[in-house]
């Protein structure tokens, strides 16, 4: 059980059955008055942000969160299935909880799945993934137009800007944190 | 501003405070920091050390000096209040307190005006104003004075007595009233607090529902709290006991009563006193957003 003294940015707690993370926190106390603990709380499933003011004596249920390494197996409809390779236990995550992960996710990729109780509510990808370019325009040798990038589509269907020398069929490394091209994987 | 420049400005402000009070004939005093009992308050938790307490304010010892005939005294010292930590709060902070015999809280209001004008003229000669977030506060502009009742009615369209009864006083004050006070461009005095919020202040001779207490706000930041001192030991004991009753009701442990203070209080002349947060003052004089910026160390670094 947490008390108001535990409140700080990043604290995760359960309210009305959902996990919340404290995204902003301030302590205020008017002269001689009662202390107020003002929080912004983000619902870790829906993303909805709430403003809440607490007073001394209030308590909070910690959010039981666990991060486990799992392998991405397949997608069916709006559901993504992952498997814990130690226990062979499978969990299903809804598309809403995936964020932009599908842009970078191939079958059999190992990821960290965030579990709230039994429910999968988020996924953390490796910082860098290698994906094959499936479509991009040919770079005209001697092009002096000054363009230093061009669009390319990778095998997940994701489109990004890459340097002009990248060709179809090449493997490139993408930074999953910002979705940008990082380097070419030399074959 | 870099930390180095901030700490230099802090030192200049503290020196200027000393000069201000020395020039006006106040005696600078140092009273013990470790004491057997503070004034019990419902919402202030002292830090306990080996069955004693660090003081939450130097008020009790300074008032005992008034009882012993010292007329005009000031002190700059550290105070401790457990659990108070935020953008405007440190659990160990620096307080300026000054006391005067034979006057009421009106005198303290004019002291505040003189002090703030003196400080900007000495420490900020090129731009003699206080700053907080987007607000500029000119201590030479006409000061705004409002009763607490008027401030609640005017800025929150509600009745302060009603708020107190429903337990909404702090919320309405911090969410509606204080932000509105930020916009005046001049220091604001909130005065005449409901007697429930009197603490150690005297109620008005012609209206026992109101206390002769005021708070000074700059840019919506509460900077100082002053009042005409209560010098009735019977009434003071009742208020301490009431504070302890409220603490118990709120699940907090009651605090010991400062008996030597209560004993000496009968000898106190009419007097008034005020406490001003020095860290916040330095924030306002350097345009700093957080109290962290104006101290050499924050508790999390220790």
Interface residues (C-beta under 8 A of the other chain):
Chain A: X5 X26 X27 X28 X29 X30 X31 X32 X33 X34 X35 X36 X53 X56 X57
Chain B: X41 X42 X43 X44 X83 X84 X85 X86 X87 X88 X89 X169 X170 X171 X173 X174 X178 X197 X199 X215 X222 X225 X250 X251 X252
